[in-house]
Amino acid sequence: MTATLHGRVHIAEAVNATVIGLDDAPRGYAEFDQGASRQYVLDPHGALTGVPQV
């Protein structure tokens, strides 16, 4: 947890997830509901800087 808080570990990359902004959440949920084999991490405040968003 400390490594995550200090930016040494990026949780989205560690769990092979796609970072999406809050505005893209409806699309992410729709894709997931349709069976997409993806995991999403919502980043509503842009705190995951350096991790590319979709």
C-alpha distance matrix in Angstrom:
0.0 3.8 5.4 5.1 6.2 8.7 10.0 9.9 8.7 10.5 9.7 13.5 14.6 12.5 14.2 17.4 17.6 19.8 18.6 21.3 22.2 23.3 26.9 26.4 24.9 28.4 29.0 25.8 26.5 30.1 29.2 26.9 29.8 32.2 30.3 28.4 26.1 23.3 19.9 19.2 16.4 18.0 17.4 19.9 19.3 18.9 15.4 14.8 17.4 18.4 17.8 21.3 22.2 25.0
3.8 0.0 3.8 5.4 5.1 6.2 8.6 8.6 8.9 11.4 11.8 15.5 16.3 14.6 16.9 19.7 20.0 21.8 20.4 23.0 23.7 25.0 28.5 28.3 27.1 30.8 31.4 28.3 29.3 32.9 32.0 30.0 32.9 35.3 33.5 31.3 29.1 26.1 22.8 21.9 18.8 20.1 18.8 21.1 19.9 19.2 15.5 15.2 17.1 18.1 18.3 22.0 23.3 26.5
5.4 3.8 0.0 3.8 5.5 5.2 6.2 5.0 5.5 8.6 9.8 13.4 13.4 12.0 14.8 17.3 18.0 19.8 18.6 21.6 22.6 24.4 27.7 27.2 26.4 30.1 30.3 27.1 28.6 32.0 30.7 28.9 32.1 34.1 32.2 29.7 27.4 24.3 21.3 20.5 17.7 19.4 18.1 20.8 19.7 18.3 14.8 13.6 15.1 15.5 15.7 19.5 21.2 24.4
5.1 5.4 3.8 0.0 3.8 5.5 5.2 5.8 4.7 6.2 6.9 10.3 11.2 10.3 12.6 15.0 15.0 16.6 15.1 18.0 19.0 20.7 24.0 23.5 22.6 26.3 26.6 23.5 25.0 28.4 27.3 25.5 28.7 30.8 29.1 26.7 24.6 21.4 18.2 17.1 14.1 15.6 14.4 17.2 16.3 15.0 11.6 10.4 12.5 13.4 13.1 16.8 18.1 21.2
6.2 5.1 5.5 3.8 0.0 3.8 5.6 7.7 8.0 9.1 9.9 13.0 14.4 13.9 15.9 18.2 17.7 18.8 16.7 19.0 19.2 20.6 24.1 24.1 23.3 27.0 27.7 24.9 26.3 29.8 29.1 27.5 30.5 32.8 31.5 29.1 27.4 24.0 20.7 19.0 15.6 16.3 14.4 16.5 15.0 14.3 10.5 10.6 12.5 14.2 14.6 18.2 19.3 22.6
8.7 6.2 5.2 5.5 3.8 0.0 3.8 5.7 7.8 9.6 11.6 14.5 15.1 14.9 17.6 19.5 19.4 20.3 18.2 20.7 21.0 22.8 26.0 26.1 25.7 29.5 29.9 27.2 28.9 32.3 31.3 30.0 33.2 35.2 33.8 31.2 29.3 25.9 22.9 21.3 18.0 18.8 16.6 18.7 16.7 15.4 11.7 11.4 12.3 13.4 14.6 18.3 20.0 23.5
10.0 8.6 6.2 5.2 5.6 3.8 0.0 3.8 5.5 6.5 9.4 11.7 11.9 12.3 15.2 16.5 16.5 17.2 15.3 18.0 18.6 20.9 23.9 23.6 23.5 27.4 27.3 24.7 26.7 29.9 28.7 27.6 31.0 32.7 31.3 28.4 26.6 23.1 20.4 18.8 15.8 16.8 14.6 17.3 15.5 13.5 10.1 8.8 9.4 9.9 11.0 14.8 16.7 20.3
9.9 8.6 5.0 5.8 7.7 5.7 3.8 0.0 3.8 6.6 9.6 12.2 11.4 11.1 14.5 15.9 16.8 18.0 16.8 20.1 21.2 23.7 26.6 25.9 25.7 29.5 29.2 26.3 28.3 31.4 29.8 28.5 32.0 33.6 31.7 28.8 26.6 23.4 20.9 19.9 17.3 19.1 17.4 20.4 19.0 16.8 13.6 11.6 12.2 11.6 12.4 16.1 18.5 21.8
8.7 8.9 5.5 4.7 8.0 7.8 5.5 3.8 0.0 3.8 6.1 8.9 8.2 7.4 10.7 12.5 13.4 15.1 14.4 17.8 19.4 21.8 24.8 23.7 23.2 26.9 26.5 23.3 25.2 28.3 26.6 25.1 28.6 30.2 28.2 25.4 23.0 19.9 17.3 16.7 14.4 16.6 15.6 18.9 18.2 16.1 13.2 10.7 12.1 11.6 11.1 14.7 16.8 19.7
10.5 11.4 8.6 6.2 9.1 9.6 6.5 6.6 3.8 0.0 3.8 5.6 5.5 6.2 8.9 10.0 10.3 11.5 10.6 14.0 15.8 18.4 21.2 20.0 19.7 23.3 22.8 19.7 21.9 24.8 23.2 21.9 25.5 26.9 25.2 22.3 20.2 16.9 14.3 13.4 11.0 13.2 12.3 15.8 15.5 13.2 10.8 7.8 9.6 9.2 7.8 11.4 13.1 16.0
9.7 11.8 9.8 6.9 9.9 11.6 9.4 9.6 6.1 3.8 0.0 3.8 5.4 4.9 6.3 8.4 8.2 10.3 9.8 13.2 15.2 17.2 20.3 18.8 17.9 21.3 21.1 17.7 19.4 22.5 20.9 19.2 22.6 24.4 22.5 19.9 17.8 14.6 11.6 10.9 8.7 11.4 11.5 15.1 15.5 13.9 11.7 9.1 11.9 12.0 9.8 12.7 13.6 15.9
13.5 15.5 13.4 10.3 13.0 14.5 11.7 12.2 8.9 5.6 3.8 0.0 3.8 5.5 5.5 5.9 4.9 6.5 6.5 10.1 12.8 15.1 17.7 15.9 15.2 18.6 17.8 14.6 16.6 19.5 17.7 16.3 19.9 21.3 19.6 16.8 14.9 11.4 8.8 7.9 6.4 9.5 10.1 13.8 14.9 13.0 11.8 8.6 11.2 11.0 7.9 10.0 10.4 12.4
14.6 16.3 13.4 11.2 14.4 15.1 11.9 11.4 8.2 5.5 5.4 3.8 0.0 3.8 5.5 4.9 6.1 8.0 8.9 12.7 15.6 18.3 20.6 18.5 18.3 21.5 20.2 17.0 19.3 21.8 19.5 18.4 22.1 23.0 21.0 17.8 15.5 12.4 10.7 10.7 9.9 13.1 13.3 17.2 17.9 15.4 14.2 10.6 12.2 10.8 7.9 10.0 11.6 13.4
12.5 14.6 12.0 10.3 13.9 14.9 12.3 11.1 7.4 6.2 4.9 5.5 3.8 0.0 3.8 5.6 7.7 10.7 11.8 15.5 18.2 20.6 23.2 21.1 20.3 23.4 22.5 19.0 20.7 23.4 21.2 19.4 23.0 24.1 21.7 19.0 16.2 13.5 11.4 12.2 11.4 14.8 15.4 19.1 19.9 17.9 16.1 12.9 15.0 13.9 11.4 13.8 15.2 16.9
14.2 16.9 14.8 12.6 15.9 17.6 15.2 14.5 10.7 8.9 6.3 5.5 5.5 3.8 0.0 3.8 5.5 9.2 10.9 14.3 17.3 19.3 21.8 19.4 18.2 21.0 20.0 16.4 17.7 20.4 18.1 16.0 19.5 20.7 18.2 15.7 12.8 10.3 8.1 9.6 9.6 13.4 14.9 18.5 20.0 18.4 17.0 14.1 16.6 15.9 12.8 14.5 15.0 16.1
17.4 19.7 17.3 15.0 18.2 19.5 16.5 15.9 12.5 10.0 8.4 5.9 4.9 5.6 3.8 0.0 3.8 6.9 9.6 12.9 16.4 18.8 20.7 18.0 17.4 20.0 18.4 14.9 16.9 19.0 16.3 14.9 18.5 19.2 16.7 13.7 11.0 8.3 7.3 8.9 9.8 13.5 15.0 18.7 20.2 18.2 17.5 14.2 16.2 14.9 11.5 12.3 12.9 13.4
17.6 20.0 18.0 15.0 17.7 19.4 16.5 16.8 13.4 10.3 8.2 4.9 6.1 7.7 5.5 3.8 0.0 3.8 6.4 9.4 12.9 15.1 17.1 14.3 13.6 16.3 14.9 11.5 13.5 15.9 13.6 12.2 16.0 17.0 15.1 12.1 10.1 6.6 4.7 5.2 6.4 9.9 11.8 15.3 17.3 15.6 15.3 12.3 14.7 14.1 10.4 10.8 10.4 10.8
19.8 21.8 19.8 16.6 18.8 20.3 17.2 18.0 15.1 11.5 10.3 6.5 8.0 10.7 9.2 6.9 3.8 0.0 3.8 6.3 10.0 12.6 14.1 11.2 11.3 14.1 12.4 9.4 12.3 14.3 12.1 11.8 15.6 16.3 15.2 11.8 11.0 7.3 6.2 4.8 6.1 8.6 10.2 13.4 15.5 13.6 14.2 11.3 13.2 12.7 8.9 8.2 7.0 7.1
18.6 20.4 18.6 15.1 16.7 18.2 15.3 16.8 14.4 10.6 9.8 6.5 8.9 11.8 10.9 9.6 6.4 3.8 0.0 3.8 6.9 9.9 11.7 9.7 10.0 13.4 12.4 9.9 12.8 15.3 13.9 13.7 17.2 18.5 17.8 14.8 14.4 10.6 8.7 5.8 4.8 6.0 6.6 9.9 11.7 9.8 10.6 8.1 10.2 10.6 7.1 6.9 5.1 6.6
21.3 23.0 21.6 18.0 19.0 20.7 18.0 20.1 17.8 14.0 13.2 10.1 12.7 15.5 14.3 12.9 9.4 6.3 3.8 0.0 3.8 6.6 8.0 6.0 6.8 10.2 9.5 7.8 10.8 13.1 12.5 13.0 16.0 17.4 17.5 14.8 15.3 11.8 10.2 6.8 6.2 5.2 6.0 8.1 10.6 9.4 11.3 9.8 11.6 12.7 9.8 8.6 5.3 5.8
22.2 23.7 22.6 19.0 19.2 21.0 18.6 21.2 19.4 15.8 15.2 12.8 15.6 18.2 17.3 16.4 12.9 10.0 6.9 3.8 0.0 3.8 5.4 5.4 6.6 10.1 10.4 9.7 12.2 14.5 14.7 15.4 18.0 19.6 20.3 17.8 18.7 15.3 13.5 9.8 8.4 5.7 5.0 5.3 7.9 7.4 10.2 10.0 11.5 13.4 11.4 10.4 7.1 8.1
23.3 25.0 24.4 20.7 20.6 22.8 20.9 23.7 21.8 18.4 17.2 15.1 18.3 20.6 19.3 18.8 15.1 12.6 9.9 6.6 3.8 0.0 3.8 5.4 5.2 8.3 10.0 9.7 11.1 13.6 14.8 15.3 17.2 19.3 20.4 18.5 19.8 16.6 14.7 11.0 9.7 6.2 6.4 4.7 8.2 9.4 11.9 12.6 14.5 16.9 14.9 14.2 10.8 11.3
26.9 28.5 27.7 24.0 24.1 26.0 23.9 26.6 24.8 21.2 20.3 17.7 20.6 23.2 21.8 20.7 17.1 14.1 11.7 8.0 5.4 3.8 0.0 3.8 5.6 7.3 8.6 9.7 11.4 13.0 14.3 15.7 17.3 18.9 20.5 18.7 20.5 17.7 16.5 13.0 12.5 9.5 9.7 8.1 10.9 11.6 14.8 15.2 16.5 18.5 16.6 15.1 11.4 11.0
26.4 28.3 27.2 23.5 24.1 26.1 23.6 25.9 23.7 20.0 18.8 15.9 18.5 21.1 19.4 18.0 14.3 11.2 9.7 6.0 5.4 5.4 3.8 0.0 3.8 5.7 5.5 6.3 8.8 10.1 10.8 12.4 14.4 15.6 17.1 15.1 16.9 14.2 13.5 10.3 10.8 8.6 9.9 9.7 12.8 12.7 15.6 15.1 16.6 17.9 15.4 13.5 9.7 8.3
24.9 27.1 26.4 22.6 23.3 25.7 23.5 25.7 23.2 19.7 17.9 15.2 18.3 20.3 18.2 17.4 13.6 11.3 10.0 6.8 6.6 5.2 5.6 3.8 0.0 3.8 5.4 5.0 6.1 8.5 9.8 10.4 12.1 14.2 15.5 14.0 15.7 13.1 11.8 8.8 9.3 7.1 9.4 9.3 13.0 13.6 15.8 15.5 17.7 19.3 16.5 15.3 11.8 10.8
28.4 30.8 30.1 26.3 27.0 29.5 27.4 29.5 26.9 23.3 21.3 18.6 21.5 23.4 21.0 20.0 16.3 14.1 13.4 10.2 10.1 8.3 7.3 5.7 3.8 0.0 3.8 5.4 5.2 6.1 8.6 9.9 10.5 12.3 14.5 13.7 16.2 14.3 13.8 11.4 12.7 10.8 13.3 12.7 16.4 17.2 19.6 19.3 21.4 22.8 20.0 18.4 14.8 13.0
29.0 31.4 30.3 26.6 27.7 29.9 27.3 29.2 26.5 22.8 21.1 17.8 20.2 22.5 20.0 18.4 14.9 12.4 12.4 9.5 10.4 10.0 8.6 5.5 5.4 3.8 0.0 3.8 5.5 5.0 6.1 8.5 9.8 10.6 12.6 11.2 14.0 12.3 12.6 10.7 12.7 11.6 14.1 14.3 17.8 17.8 20.3 19.3 21.1 21.9 18.9 16.8 13.2 10.7
25.8 28.3 27.1 23.5 24.9 27.2 24.7 26.3 23.3 19.7 17.7 14.6 17.0 19.0 16.4 14.9 11.5 9.4 9.9 7.8 9.7 9.7 9.7 6.3 5.0 5.4 3.8 0.0 3.8 5.4 5.2 6.1 8.6 9.9 10.9 9.1 11.2 9.0 8.9 7.0 9.5 9.2 12.2 13.3 16.8 16.6 18.5 17.2 19.4 20.1 16.8 15.2 11.9 9.9
26.5 29.3 28.6 25.0 26.3 28.9 26.7 28.3 25.2 21.9 19.4 16.6 19.3 20.7 17.7 16.9 13.5 12.3 12.8 10.8 12.2 11.1 11.4 8.8 6.1 5.2 5.5 3.8 0.0 3.8 5.5 5.0 6.0 8.6 10.0 9.5 11.8 10.4 10.0 8.7 11.1 10.7 14.1 14.7 18.5 18.9 20.5 19.6 22.2 23.2 19.9 18.7 15.4 13.6
30.1 32.9 32.0 28.4 29.8 32.3 29.9 31.4 28.3 24.8 22.5 19.5 21.8 23.4 20.4 19.0 15.9 14.3 15.3 13.1 14.5 13.6 13.0 10.1 8.5 6.1 5.0 5.4 3.8 0.0 3.8 5.4 5.1 6.2 8.8 8.9 12.1 11.6 12.3 11.6 14.3 14.0 17.2 17.7 21.4 21.7 23.6 22.5 24.8 25.5 22.1 20.4 17.1 14.6
29.2 32.0 30.7 27.3 29.1 31.3 28.7 29.8 26.6 23.2 20.9 17.7 19.5 21.2 18.1 16.3 13.6 12.1 13.9 12.5 14.7 14.8 14.3 10.8 9.8 8.6 6.1 5.2 5.5 3.8 0.0 3.8 5.4 5.1 6.6 5.5 8.8 8.5 10.1 10.2 13.5 14.1 17.2 18.5 22.0 21.6 23.4 21.7 23.8 24.0 20.4 18.6 15.7 12.9
26.9 30.0 28.9 25.5 27.5 30.0 27.6 28.5 25.1 21.9 19.2 16.3 18.4 19.4 16.0 14.9 12.2 11.8 13.7 13.0 15.4 15.3 15.7 12.4 10.4 9.9 8.5 6.1 5.0 5.4 3.8 0.0 3.8 5.4 5.2 4.9 7.2 7.0 8.0 8.8 12.2 13.3 16.8 18.4 21.9 21.8 23.0 21.3 23.8 24.2 20.5 19.3 16.7 14.5
29.8 32.9 32.1 28.7 30.5 33.2 31.0 32.0 28.6 25.5 22.6 19.9 22.1 23.0 19.5 18.5 16.0 15.6 17.2 16.0 18.0 17.2 17.3 14.4 12.1 10.5 9.8 8.6 6.0 5.1 5.4 3.8 0.0 3.8 5.4 7.3 10.0 10.6 11.6 12.3 15.4 16.0 19.6 20.6 24.3 24.6 25.9 24.6 27.2 27.7 24.1 22.9 20.0 17.7
32.2 35.3 34.1 30.8 32.8 35.2 32.7 33.6 30.2 26.9 24.4 21.3 23.0 24.1 20.7 19.2 17.0 16.3 18.5 17.4 19.6 19.3 18.9 15.6 14.2 12.3 10.6 9.9 8.6 6.2 5.1 5.4 3.8 0.0 3.8 5.9 9.3 10.9 12.9 14.0 17.5 18.3 21.7 23.0 26.6 26.4 27.9 26.3 28.5 28.7 25.0 23.3 20.6 17.8
30.3 33.5 32.2 29.1 31.5 33.8 31.3 31.7 28.2 25.2 22.5 19.6 21.0 21.7 18.2 16.7 15.1 15.2 17.8 17.5 20.3 20.4 20.5 17.1 15.5 14.5 12.6 10.9 10.0 8.8 6.6 5.2 5.4 3.8 0.0 3.8 6.2 8.6 10.9 13.0 16.6 18.2 21.7 23.5 27.0 26.6 27.6 25.6 28.0 27.8 24.1 22.7 20.5 18.0
28.4 31.3 29.7 26.7 29.1 31.2 28.4 28.8 25.4 22.3 19.9 16.8 17.8 19.0 15.7 13.7 12.1 11.8 14.8 14.8 17.8 18.5 18.7 15.1 14.0 13.7 11.2 9.1 9.5 8.9 5.5 4.9 7.3 5.9 3.8 0.0 3.8 5.5 8.5 10.5 14.3 16.2 19.4 21.5 24.7 23.9 25.0 22.7 24.8 24.4 20.7 19.2 17.1 14.6
26.1 29.1 27.4 24.6 27.4 29.3 26.6 26.6 23.0 20.2 17.8 14.9 15.5 16.2 12.8 11.0 10.1 11.0 14.4 15.3 18.7 19.8 20.5 16.9 15.7 16.2 14.0 11.2 11.8 12.1 8.8 7.2 10.0 9.3 6.2 3.8 0.0 3.8 7.0 10.0 13.7 16.3 19.4 22.0 25.0 23.9 24.5 21.9 24.1 23.4 19.6 18.6 17.2 15.3
23.3 26.1 24.3 21.4 24.0 25.9 23.1 23.4 19.9 16.9 14.6 11.4 12.4 13.5 10.3 8.3 6.6 7.3 10.6 11.8 15.3 16.6 17.7 14.2 13.1 14.3 12.3 9.0 10.4 11.6 8.5 7.0 10.6 10.9 8.6 5.5 3.8 0.0 3.7 6.5 10.1 12.8 15.8 18.5 21.4 20.2 20.7 18.1 20.4 19.8 16.0 15.2 13.8 12.2
19.9 22.8 21.3 18.2 20.7 22.9 20.4 20.9 17.3 14.3 11.6 8.8 10.7 11.4 8.1 7.3 4.7 6.2 8.7 10.2 13.5 14.7 16.5 13.5 11.8 13.8 12.6 8.9 10.0 12.3 10.1 8.0 11.6 12.9 10.9 8.5 7.0 3.7 0.0 3.8 6.9 10.0 13.0 15.9 18.7 17.8 17.9 15.5 18.3 18.2 14.5 14.4 12.9 12.3
19.2 21.9 20.5 17.1 19.0 21.3 18.8 19.9 16.7 13.4 10.9 7.9 10.7 12.2 9.6 8.9 5.2 4.8 5.8 6.8 9.8 11.0 13.0 10.3 8.8 11.4 10.7 7.0 8.7 11.6 10.2 8.8 12.3 14.0 13.0 10.5 10.0 6.5 3.8 0.0 3.8 6.4 9.5 12.2 15.1 14.3 14.8 12.8 15.6 16.0 12.5 12.3 10.3 10.1
16.4 18.8 17.7 14.1 15.6 18.0 15.8 17.3 14.4 11.0 8.7 6.4 9.9 11.4 9.6 9.8 6.4 6.1 4.8 6.2 8.4 9.7 12.5 10.8 9.3 12.7 12.7 9.5 11.1 14.3 13.5 12.2 15.4 17.5 16.6 14.3 13.7 10.1 6.9 3.8 0.0 3.8 6.3 9.5 12.0 11.3 11.3 9.6 12.8 13.9 10.8 11.5 9.7 10.8
18.0 20.1 19.4 15.6 16.3 18.8 16.8 19.1 16.6 13.2 11.4 9.5 13.1 14.8 13.4 13.5 9.9 8.6 6.0 5.2 5.7 6.2 9.5 8.6 7.1 10.8 11.6 9.2 10.7 14.0 14.1 13.3 16.0 18.3 18.2 16.2 16.3 12.8 10.0 6.4 3.8 0.0 3.8 6.0 9.0 9.2 10.0 9.5 12.6 14.5 11.8 12.2 9.7 10.9
17.4 18.8 18.1 14.4 14.4 16.6 14.6 17.4 15.6 12.3 11.5 10.1 13.3 15.4 14.9 15.0 11.8 10.2 6.6 6.0 5.0 6.4 9.7 9.9 9.4 13.3 14.1 12.2 14.1 17.2 17.2 16.8 19.6 21.7 21.7 19.4 19.4 15.8 13.0 9.5 6.3 3.8 0.0 3.8 5.7 5.5 6.5 6.6 9.5 12.0 10.2 11.0 8.9 11.2
19.9 21.1 20.8 17.2 16.5 18.7 17.3 20.4 18.9 15.8 15.1 13.8 17.2 19.1 18.5 18.7 15.3 13.4 9.9 8.1 5.3 4.7 8.1 9.7 9.3 12.7 14.3 13.3 14.7 17.7 18.5 18.4 20.6 23.0 23.5 21.5 22.0 18.5 15.9 12.2 9.5 6.0 3.8 0.0 3.8 5.9 7.8 9.4 11.6 14.6 13.4 13.8 11.3 13.2
19.3 19.9 19.7 16.3 15.0 16.7 15.5 19.0 18.2 15.5 15.5 14.9 17.9 19.9 20.0 20.2 17.3 15.5 11.7 10.6 7.9 8.2 10.9 12.8 13.0 16.4 17.8 16.8 18.5 21.4 22.0 21.9 24.3 26.6 27.0 24.7 25.0 21.4 18.7 15.1 12.0 9.0 5.7 3.8 0.0 3.8 5.5 8.3 9.8 13.3 13.1 14.0 12.3 14.9
18.9 19.2 18.3 15.0 14.3 15.4 13.5 16.8 16.1 13.2 13.9 13.0 15.4 17.9 18.4 18.2 15.6 13.6 9.8 9.4 7.4 9.4 11.6 12.7 13.6 17.2 17.8 16.6 18.9 21.7 21.6 21.8 24.6 26.4 26.6 23.9 23.9 20.2 17.8 14.3 11.3 9.2 5.5 5.9 3.8 0.0 3.8 5.5 6.3 9.7 9.6 10.6 9.5 12.7
15.4 15.5 14.8 11.6 10.5 11.7 10.1 13.6 13.2 10.8 11.7 11.8 14.2 16.1 17.0 17.5 15.3 14.2 10.6 11.3 10.2 11.9 14.8 15.6 15.8 19.6 20.3 18.5 20.5 23.6 23.4 23.0 25.9 27.9 27.6 25.0 24.5 20.7 17.9 14.8 11.3 10.0 6.5 7.8 5.5 3.8 0.0 3.8 5.6 9.2 9.5 11.7 11.5 14.9
14.8 15.2 13.6 10.4 10.6 11.4 8.8 11.6 10.7 7.8 9.1 8.6 10.6 12.9 14.1 14.2 12.3 11.3 8.1 9.8 10.0 12.6 15.2 15.1 15.5 19.3 19.3 17.2 19.6 22.5 21.7 21.3 24.6 26.3 25.6 22.7 21.9 18.1 15.5 12.8 9.6 9.5 6.6 9.4 8.3 5.5 3.8 0.0 3.8 6.4 5.9 8.6 9.1 12.7
17.4 17.1 15.1 12.5 12.5 12.3 9.4 12.2 12.1 9.6 11.9 11.2 12.2 15.0 16.6 16.2 14.7 13.2 10.2 11.6 11.5 14.5 16.5 16.6 17.7 21.4 21.1 19.4 22.2 24.8 23.8 23.8 27.2 28.5 28.0 24.8 24.1 20.4 18.3 15.6 12.8 12.6 9.5 11.6 9.8 6.3 5.6 3.8 0.0 3.8 5.5 7.8 9.2 13.0
18.4 18.1 15.5 13.4 14.2 13.4 9.9 11.6 11.6 9.2 12.0 11.0 10.8 13.9 15.9 14.9 14.1 12.7 10.6 12.7 13.4 16.9 18.5 17.9 19.3 22.8 21.9 20.1 23.2 25.5 24.0 24.2 27.7 28.7 27.8 24.4 23.4 19.8 18.2 16.0 13.9 14.5 12.0 14.6 13.3 9.7 9.2 6.4 3.8 0.0 3.8 6.2 9.0 12.6
17.8 18.3 15.7 13.1 14.6 14.6 11.0 12.4 11.1 7.8 9.8 7.9 7.9 11.4 12.8 11.5 10.4 8.9 7.1 9.8 11.4 14.9 16.6 15.4 16.5 20.0 18.9 16.8 19.9 22.1 20.4 20.5 24.1 25.0 24.1 20.7 19.6 16.0 14.5 12.5 10.8 11.8 10.2 13.4 13.1 9.6 9.5 5.9 5.5 3.8 0.0 3.8 6.4 9.8
21.3 22.0 19.5 16.8 18.2 18.3 14.8 16.1 14.7 11.4 12.7 10.0 10.0 13.8 14.5 12.3 10.8 8.2 6.9 8.6 10.4 14.2 15.1 13.5 15.3 18.4 16.8 15.2 18.7 20.4 18.6 19.3 22.9 23.3 22.7 19.2 18.6 15.2 14.4 12.3 11.5 12.2 11.0 13.8 14.0 10.6 11.7 8.6 7.8 6.2 3.8 0.0 3.8 6.7
22.2 23.3 21.2 18.1 19.3 20.0 16.7 18.5 16.8 13.1 13.6 10.4 11.6 15.2 15.0 12.9 10.4 7.0 5.1 5.3 7.1 10.8 11.4 9.7 11.8 14.8 13.2 11.9 15.4 17.1 15.7 16.7 20.0 20.6 20.5 17.1 17.2 13.8 12.9 10.3 9.7 9.7 8.9 11.3 12.3 9.5 11.5 9.1 9.2 9.0 6.4 3.8 0.0 3.8
25.0 26.5 24.4 21.2 22.6 23.5 20.3 21.8 19.7 16.0 15.9 12.4 13.4 16.9 16.1 13.4 10.8 7.1 6.6 5.8 8.1 11.3 11.0 8.3 10.8 13.0 10.7 9.9 13.6 14.6 12.9 14.5 17.7 17.8 18.0 14.6 15.3 12.2 12.3 10.1 10.8 10.9 11.2 13.2 14.9 12.7 14.9 12.7 13.0 12.6 9.8 6.7 3.8 0.0
